[in-house]
Structures are given as C-alpha cells and as structure tokens.
Amino acid sequence: MASRTYRAEAIVLRTVDFGEADRILVLFSRHFGKLHVVAKGIRRATSRMAGHAEPLTHATYQLARGRELDVLTGAETRAVYPSIRDDLMRIAAGWYVAELTDRFTLEHEPSAPLFDLLETALRHLDAGHAPGLVCRWFDLHLLDRAGFRPELYECVSCREALQERQNAWSAAAGGALCASCAAKLSSGLGLTVRALKSLRYLLQSDFAGAAQLRVDGSLASELEHHMRFFVQHVIDREITAARLLDEIRALPPLPSPAAS
C-alpha cells in the first residue's frame, strides 16, 4: 500500500483563499509536477505555516493524500528570495515567471528541467540581475522546453536563411520573417539585427552566459515586445504579471533622499 504521506520539493506559484481560514496552494514540484494542495487554518494569525506558503517560496513540503486535495502538514523552507520581495520590479518579474510556469504545465506531469529553469530564474532575480534579462531568458527556454521554440534562423514563410538586415517578427507564424516575405504578406513587426542576434544568444546560453549580454533600454523594450506577443499567442491569453510590470514602469520615480 502506498504511503498516505509524502514529501515534495516545490515552489509556490500562486495561492487562492478557501473557506474561512484555509488556502489552496498551487505548487510546482520537482518530482510530482504541478499540485493543488490545501493548507488548513493557514490564514489564522496563530498559524505557524504561513511563512512557508507565500508565492515564490521554495520549500520541501510534507503532504498527506486527501480525497480531493492533498493536505499540507509541514514544510521546511529552502529559499524565500528576500531581494525579490523588497523590489516591485523584481517581485513582478517573479510573478511573471511563476505565472508562465503555471500556464505551461498540467497537473501531476513532472518536469525536473522546468523546475530547475524556474528555480534558476528566481535565484538570479534575487541575486540582482536585470529583471528583463531574466524574463527573456526564461521566456525562450520555457518555450523551447514546451515545444514552441520560435524560429530564429530561417524565414518562417520561405525557409530561406535570415540575412543580417531588418527582418520582421510574427508570433502567429512562429518566429522571424525575412524582409521580402514580410513585405509580401504585409505582416510582422520590425525585428532589428541586434534583437535577432540577442534572441539567438539567449536561447543558446545558460544563465551565466546570458548574463554577459549587454542590453540597453531600446533593445530591452524590443525583446520584451516581441516575446510578449509570442508567449501570449501560444497561451491564447494575456499575461497578468506583464500588465503589472507595465504599471510599475509607469509609476513616477521616487524622490531622491537629497530632495526630501
């Protein structure tokens, strides 16, 4: 007979309040895939488990098998990523990678490589790397692992090798269009040589390599624009955390300490 209890290394993707004091945790675990579990009484002020059940917490969870939902019975936190939680852009970027992990995974389908991808993204956000760079690296590697790798080397229409010139980007077509096909089809967004080379480099690199890429504001905006369209086309819905990132960027800058 299988044990009624088990342990799962997991990251909290999101939470949903349930009943008067309970909360449902959506976990992405290394060995069991995505899990919905109930944390009983966790919203009470006296709960000792609340700190282990916040979104983006990485922990080893003790779980008991239930009739409908498994039940959280214990937890040992591995990482809480304090630098992410102290910065609006970083926490929004953390929610972004968690949201995409949620959208691209099914219940009880294990994927240790995807778990490692999520953990790597959160760890490097916490270490101070640029949120935009982390998110674009995550976008490309997530799409690759999920079977939706964008075409970056050949025109998705004529299949000719892309030249080092202004090309075009089409999420609906699956990647880059050569300039000739983009003109004939009257479709696609402009794709600069810098952006195309950067996308190729990020897809080919582990994060240590990706961190060497120099990305100015203009390039960061172009990469984000293209990848957001592509990911939203794949999941067929808006990315909620991407809208939050836009709203944070639109906030007026905080006054400098010298001005106060």
Contacts in CASP RR format, 6 or more apart in sequence:
PFRMAT RR
TARGET T0000
AUTHOR 0000-0000-0000
METHOD contacts of the structure
MODEL  1
MASRTYRAEAIVLRTVDFGEADRILVLFSRHFGKLHVVAKGIRRATSRMA
GHAEPLTHATYQLARGRELDVLTGAETRAVYPSIRDDLMRIAAGWYVAEL
TDRFTLEHEPSAPLFDLLETALRHLDAGHAPGLVCRWFDLHLLDRAGFRP
ELYECVSCREALQERQNAWSAAAGGALCASCAAKLSSGLGLTVRALKSLR
YLLQSDFAGAAQLRVDGSLASELEHHMRFFVQHVIDREITAARLLDEIRA
LPPLPSPAAS
2 65 0 8 1.000
4 64 0 8 1.000
4 65 0 8 1.000
5 62 0 8 1.000
5 63 0 8 1.000
5 64 0 8 1.000
5 65 0 8 1.000
5 73 0 8 1.000
6 62 0 8 1.000
6 63 0 8 1.000
6 65 0 8 1.000
7 60 0 8 1.000
7 61 0 8 1.000
7 62 0 8 1.000
7 63 0 8 1.000
8 27 0 8 1.000
8 29 0 8 1.000
8 30 0 8 1.000
8 31 0 8 1.000
8 32 0 8 1.000
8 35 0 8 1.000
8 60 0 8 1.000
8 61 0 8 1.000
8 63 0 8 1.000
9 29 0 8 1.000
9 30 0 8 1.000
9 31 0 8 1.000
9 58 0 8 1.000
9 59 0 8 1.000
9 60 0 8 1.000
9 61 0 8 1.000
9 78 0 8 1.000
10 27 0 8 1.000
10 28 0 8 1.000
10 29 0 8 1.000
10 30 0 8 1.000
10 32 0 8 1.000
10 35 0 8 1.000
10 58 0 8 1.000
10 59 0 8 1.000
10 60 0 8 1.000
10 61 0 8 1.000
11 27 0 8 1.000
11 28 0 8 1.000
11 56 0 8 1.000
11 57 0 8 1.000
11 58 0 8 1.000
11 98 0 8 1.000
11 115 0 8 1.000
11 118 0 8 1.000
11 119 0 8 1.000
11 122 0 8 1.000
12 25 0 8 1.000
12 26 0 8 1.000
12 27 0 8 1.000
12 53 0 8 1.000
12 54 0 8 1.000
12 55 0 8 1.000
12 56 0 8 1.000
12 57 0 8 1.000
12 59 0 8 1.000
12 98 0 8 1.000
13 26 0 8 1.000
13 27 0 8 1.000
13 28 0 8 1.000
13 34 0 8 1.000
13 55 0 8 1.000
13 98 0 8 1.000
13 99 0 8 1.000
13 101 0 8 1.000
13 102 0 8 1.000
14 26 0 8 1.000
14 55 0 8 1.000
14 98 0 8 1.000
14 99 0 8 1.000
14 102 0 8 1.000
15 23 0 8 1.000
15 24 0 8 1.000
15 25 0 8 1.000
15 26 0 8 1.000
15 53 0 8 1.000
15 54 0 8 1.000
15 55 0 8 1.000
16 23 0 8 1.000
16 24 0 8 1.000
16 26 0 8 1.000
17 23 0 8 1.000
17 24 0 8 1.000
17 43 0 8 1.000
18 24 0 8 1.000
18 38 0 8 1.000
20 43 0 8 1.000
21 40 0 8 1.000
21 41 0 8 1.000
21 42 0 8 1.000
21 43 0 8 1.000
21 44 0 8 1.000
22 38 0 8 1.000
22 39 0 8 1.000
22 40 0 8 1.000
22 41 0 8 1.000
22 42 0 8 1.000
22 43 0 8 1.000
23 38 0 8 1.000
23 39 0 8 1.000
23 41 0 8 1.000
23 42 0 8 1.000
23 43 0 8 1.000
23 53 0 8 1.000
24 36 0 8 1.000
24 37 0 8 1.000
24 38 0 8 1.000
24 39 0 8 1.000
24 69 0 8 1.000
25 36 0 8 1.000
25 37 0 8 1.000
25 38 0 8 1.000
25 39 0 8 1.000
25 53 0 8 1.000
25 72 0 8 1.000
26 34 0 8 1.000
26 35 0 8 1.000
26 36 0 8 1.000
26 102 0 8 1.000
27 34 0 8 1.000
27 35 0 8 1.000
27 36 0 8 1.000
27 37 0 8 1.000
27 61 0 8 1.000
28 34 0 8 1.000
28 35 0 8 1.000
28 101 0 8 1.000
28 102 0 8 1.000
28 105 0 8 1.000
28 114 0 8 1.000
28 115 0 8 1.000
28 118 0 8 1.000
29 35 0 8 1.000
29 61 0 8 1.000
29 110 0 8 1.000
29 115 0 8 1.000
30 110 0 8 1.000
30 112 0 8 1.000
30 115 0 8 1.000
30 116 0 8 1.000
31 110 0 8 1.000
31 112 0 8 1.000
32 108 0 8 1.000
32 110 0 8 1.000
33 105 0 8 1.000
33 107 0 8 1.000
33 108 0 8 1.000
33 109 0 8 1.000
33 110 0 8 1.000
33 111 0 8 1.000
33 115 0 8 1.000
34 102 0 8 1.000
34 105 0 8 1.000
34 106 0 8 1.000
34 107 0 8 1.000
34 108 0 8 1.000
34 109 0 8 1.000
35 63 0 8 1.000
35 70 0 8 1.000
35 107 0 8 1.000
35 108 0 8 1.000
36 69 0 8 1.000
36 107 0 8 1.000
37 61 0 8 1.000
37 63 0 8 1.000
37 69 0 8 1.000
37 70 0 8 1.000
37 71 0 8 1.000
37 72 0 8 1.000
38 69 0 8 1.000
38 70 0 8 1.000
38 71 0 8 1.000
38 72 0 8 1.000
39 49 0 8 1.000
39 53 0 8 1.000
39 71 0 8 1.000
39 72 0 8 1.000
40 71 0 8 1.000
40 72 0 8 1.000
41 47 0 8 1.000
42 49 0 8 1.000
42 50 0 8 1.000
42 53 0 8 1.000
42 72 0 8 1.000
43 50 0 8 1.000
49 72 0 8 1.000
49 74 0 8 1.000
49 75 0 8 1.000
51 57 0 8 1.000
51 77 0 8 1.000
51 80 0 8 1.000
52 59 0 8 1.000
52 61 0 8 1.000
52 74 0 8 1.000
52 75 0 8 1.000
52 76 0 8 1.000
52 77 0 8 1.000
53 72 0 8 1.000
53 75 0 8 1.000
54 80 0 8 1.000
55 95 0 8 1.000
55 98 0 8 1.000
56 80 0 8 1.000
56 81 0 8 1.000
56 84 0 8 1.000
56 85 0 8 1.000
56 91 0 8 1.000
56 94 0 8 1.000
56 95 0 8 1.000
56 98 0 8 1.000
56 122 0 8 1.000
57 77 0 8 1.000
57 79 0 8 1.000
57 80 0 8 1.000
58 77 0 8 1.000
58 78 0 8 1.000
58 79 0 8 1.000
58 80 0 8 1.000
58 81 0 8 1.000
58 119 0 8 1.000
58 122 0 8 1.000
59 75 0 8 1.000
59 76 0 8 1.000
59 77 0 8 1.000
59 78 0 8 1.000
60 75 0 8 1.000
60 76 0 8 1.000
60 78 0 8 1.000
61 72 0 8 1.000
61 74 0 8 1.000
61 75 0 8 1.000
62 72 0 8 1.000
62 73 0 8 1.000
62 74 0 8 1.000
62 75 0 8 1.000
63 70 0 8 1.000
63 71 0 8 1.000
63 72 0 8 1.000
63 73 0 8 1.000
64 70 0 8 1.000
64 71 0 8 1.000
64 73 0 8 1.000
79 122 0 8 1.000
79 123 0 8 1.000
79 126 0 8 1.000
81 122 0 8 1.000
81 123 0 8 1.000
81 125 0 8 1.000
81 126 0 8 1.000
82 126 0 8 1.000
83 90 0 8 1.000
83 125 0 8 1.000
83 126 0 8 1.000
83 127 0 8 1.000
83 128 0 8 1.000
84 90 0 8 1.000
84 91 0 8 1.000
84 93 0 8 1.000
84 94 0 8 1.000
84 122 0 8 1.000
84 125 0 8 1.000
84 126 0 8 1.000
85 91 0 8 1.000
88 248 0 8 1.000
88 251 0 8 1.000
89 131 0 8 1.000
89 245 0 8 1.000
89 248 0 8 1.000
89 249 0 8 1.000
90 125 0 8 1.000
90 126 0 8 1.000
90 128 0 8 1.000
90 131 0 8 1.000
92 131 0 8 1.000
92 241 0 8 1.000
92 244 0 8 1.000
92 245 0 8 1.000
92 248 0 8 1.000
93 125 0 8 1.000
93 131 0 8 1.000
93 132 0 8 1.000
93 134 0 8 1.000
93 135 0 8 1.000
93 241 0 8 1.000
93 245 0 8 1.000
94 121 0 8 1.000
94 122 0 8 1.000
94 125 0 8 1.000
94 131 0 8 1.000
94 241 0 8 1.000
95 241 0 8 1.000
95 244 0 8 1.000
96 135 0 8 1.000
96 239 0 8 1.000
96 241 0 8 1.000
96 242 0 8 1.000
96 245 0 8 1.000
97 118 0 8 1.000
97 121 0 8 1.000
97 122 0 8 1.000
97 125 0 8 1.000
97 134 0 8 1.000
97 135 0 8 1.000
97 138 0 8 1.000
98 118 0 8 1.000
98 241 0 8 1.000
99 239 0 8 1.000
99 240 0 8 1.000
99 241 0 8 1.000
100 138 0 8 1.000
100 139 0 8 1.000
100 142 0 8 1.000
100 231 0 8 1.000
100 235 0 8 1.000
100 239 0 8 1.000
101 114 0 8 1.000
101 118 0 8 1.000
101 142 0 8 1.000
103 235 0 8 1.000
103 237 0 8 1.000
104 114 0 8 1.000
104 142 0 8 1.000
104 146 0 8 1.000
104 235 0 8 1.000
105 111 0 8 1.000
105 114 0 8 1.000
111 145 0 8 1.000
113 145 0 8 1.000
114 142 0 8 1.000
114 145 0 8 1.000
117 138 0 8 1.000
117 141 0 8 1.000
117 142 0 8 1.000
117 145 0 8 1.000
118 138 0 8 1.000
120 207 0 8 1.000
121 134 0 8 1.000
121 135 0 8 1.000
121 137 0 8 1.000
121 138 0 8 1.000
121 207 0 8 1.000
124 134 0 8 1.000
124 207 0 8 1.000
124 211 0 8 1.000
125 131 0 8 1.000
125 134 0 8 1.000
129 207 0 8 1.000
129 211 0 8 1.000
130 215 0 8 1.000
130 220 0 8 1.000
131 245 0 8 1.000
132 215 0 8 1.000
132 220 0 8 1.000
132 224 0 8 1.000
133 210 0 8 1.000
133 211 0 8 1.000
133 213 0 8 1.000
133 215 0 8 1.000
133 220 0 8 1.000
134 207 0 8 1.000
135 224 0 8 1.000
135 227 0 8 1.000
136 199 0 8 1.000
136 202 0 8 1.000
136 223 0 8 1.000
136 224 0 8 1.000
136 227 0 8 1.000
137 202 0 8 1.000
137 205 0 8 1.000
137 207 0 8 1.000
137 210 0 8 1.000
139 227 0 8 1.000
139 230 0 8 1.000
139 231 0 8 1.000
140 149 0 8 1.000
140 150 0 8 1.000
140 199 0 8 1.000
140 202 0 8 1.000
140 203 0 8 1.000
140 227 0 8 1.000
141 203 0 8 1.000
143 149 0 8 1.000
143 150 0 8 1.000
143 230 0 8 1.000
143 231 0 8 1.000
143 234 0 8 1.000
144 203 0 8 1.000
146 234 0 8 1.000
148 234 0 8 1.000
149 203 0 8 1.000
150 174 0 8 1.000
150 175 0 8 1.000
150 176 0 8 1.000
150 199 0 8 1.000
150 230 0 8 1.000
151 174 0 8 1.000
151 175 0 8 1.000
151 176 0 8 1.000
152 162 0 8 1.000
152 175 0 8 1.000
152 176 0 8 1.000
152 196 0 8 1.000
152 199 0 8 1.000
152 200 0 8 1.000
152 203 0 8 1.000
153 161 0 8 1.000
153 162 0 8 1.000
153 176 0 8 1.000
153 200 0 8 1.000
154 160 0 8 1.000
154 161 0 8 1.000
154 162 0 8 1.000
154 176 0 8 1.000
155 161 0 8 1.000
155 162 0 8 1.000
155 167 0 8 1.000
155 176 0 8 1.000
155 177 0 8 1.000
155 178 0 8 1.000
155 181 0 8 1.000
156 170 0 8 1.000
156 173 0 8 1.000
156 174 0 8 1.000
156 175 0 8 1.000
156 176 0 8 1.000
156 177 0 8 1.000
157 173 0 8 1.000
157 177 0 8 1.000
157 178 0 8 1.000
157 181 0 8 1.000
157 185 0 8 1.000
158 178 0 8 1.000
158 180 0 8 1.000
158 181 0 8 1.000
160 178 0 8 1.000
162 176 0 8 1.000
162 178 0 8 1.000
162 196 0 8 1.000
163 178 0 8 1.000
163 179 0 8 1.000
164 193 0 8 1.000
165 179 0 8 1.000
165 193 0 8 1.000
166 179 0 8 1.000
166 190 0 8 1.000
166 191 0 8 1.000
166 192 0 8 1.000
166 193 0 8 1.000
167 176 0 8 1.000
167 177 0 8 1.000
167 178 0 8 1.000
167 179 0 8 1.000
167 182 0 8 1.000
167 190 0 8 1.000
167 191 0 8 1.000
167 196 0 8 1.000
168 176 0 8 1.000
168 177 0 8 1.000
168 178 0 8 1.000
168 179 0 8 1.000
168 181 0 8 1.000
168 182 0 8 1.000
168 187 0 8 1.000
168 188 0 8 1.000
168 189 0 8 1.000
168 190 0 8 1.000
168 191 0 8 1.000
169 175 0 8 1.000
169 176 0 8 1.000
169 177 0 8 1.000
169 188 0 8 1.000
169 189 0 8 1.000
169 190 0 8 1.000
169 191 0 8 1.000
169 195 0 8 1.000
169 226 0 8 1.000
169 229 0 8 1.000
169 230 0 8 1.000
170 176 0 8 1.000
170 177 0 8 1.000
170 182 0 8 1.000
170 187 0 8 1.000
170 188 0 8 1.000
170 189 0 8 1.000
171 226 0 8 1.000
171 229 0 8 1.000
171 230 0 8 1.000
171 232 0 8 1.000
171 233 0 8 1.000
171 234 0 8 1.000
172 187 0 8 1.000
172 233 0 8 1.000
173 187 0 8 1.000
173 188 0 8 1.000
174 230 0 8 1.000
175 230 0 8 1.000
176 191 0 8 1.000
176 196 0 8 1.000
177 185 0 8 1.000
177 187 0 8 1.000
177 188 0 8 1.000
177 191 0 8 1.000
182 188 0 8 1.000
182 190 0 8 1.000
189 225 0 8 1.000
189 226 0 8 1.000
189 229 0 8 1.000
191 222 0 8 1.000
191 226 0 8 1.000
192 219 0 8 1.000
192 222 0 8 1.000
194 219 0 8 1.000
194 222 0 8 1.000
195 219 0 8 1.000
195 222 0 8 1.000
195 223 0 8 1.000
195 226 0 8 1.000
198 213 0 8 1.000
198 215 0 8 1.000
198 219 0 8 1.000
198 223 0 8 1.000
199 223 0 8 1.000
199 226 0 8 1.000
199 227 0 8 1.000
201 210 0 8 1.000
201 213 0 8 1.000
202 210 0 8 1.000
202 213 0 8 1.000
205 213 0 8 1.000
215 223 0 8 1.000
228 239 0 8 1.000
228 242 0 8 1.000
231 239 0 8 1.000
232 238 0 8 1.000
232 239 0 8 1.000
END
